[in-house]
């Protein structure tokens, strides 16, 4: 069973996007570009709030193993 976690090895800020990329088995760079585009085109506030919530809700990779 796959587990969602914040990545330890593929992190730029908090590992949220890296963890999502590993979970969905897609390239982290592509997901980061999509995240930035969503941030720009949605006035930023919803994407930023979701990111901050995920930092506190999704466990770190080291805590899961």
C-alpha positions in Angstrom: 0.0 0.0 0.0 1.3 3.4 -1.0 1.7 6.0 1.7 1.7 9.8 1.2 4.5 11.6 3.0 6.7 14.7 2.6 9.9 13.7 0.8 13.2 13.9 2.6 15.4 13.5 -0.5 13.4 15.5 -3.1 12.5 18.7 -1.2 12.9 22.3 -2.0 10.9 23.9 0.8 9.1 21.4 2.9 8.9 18.3 0.7 5.2 18.5 -0.1 5.5 18.5 -3.8 8.3 15.9 -3.8 6.2 13.6 -1.8 3.2 14.1 -4.0 5.4 13.4 -7.1 6.6 10.1 -5.5 3.0 9.1 -4.6 1.6 9.7 -8.1 4.9 8.5 -9.8 5.4 11.6 -11.8 8.4 14.0 -12.2 8.7 16.4 -9.3 9.9 19.2 -11.6 6.7 18.9 -13.7 4.6 19.0 -10.5 6.5 22.0 -9.3 5.8 23.9 -12.5 2.1 23.0 -12.3 2.1 24.2 -8.7 3.7 27.5 -9.6 1.2 28.0 -12.5 -1.7 27.3 -10.2 -0.3 29.8 -7.7 0.0 32.5 -10.4 -3.4 31.9 -12.0 -5.4 31.4 -8.8 -4.2 34.6 -7.1 -1.9 32.4 -4.9 -3.9 32.4 -1.7 -5.7 29.0 -2.1 -2.6 27.2 -3.2 -0.5 28.7 -0.5 -3.1 27.8 2.2 -3.3 24.2 0.9 0.5 23.9 0.9 0.8 25.2 4.5 -1.9 22.8 5.7 -0.1 19.9 4.0 3.1 20.8 5.7 1.4 20.2 9.1 -1.0 17.3 8.1 1.2 15.0 5.9 4.0 13.2 7.9 7.6 13.5 7.0 9.2 10.5 5.2 11.4 9.8 8.2 8.4 9.6 10.5 6.6 7.1 8.3 9.3 4.4 8.0 
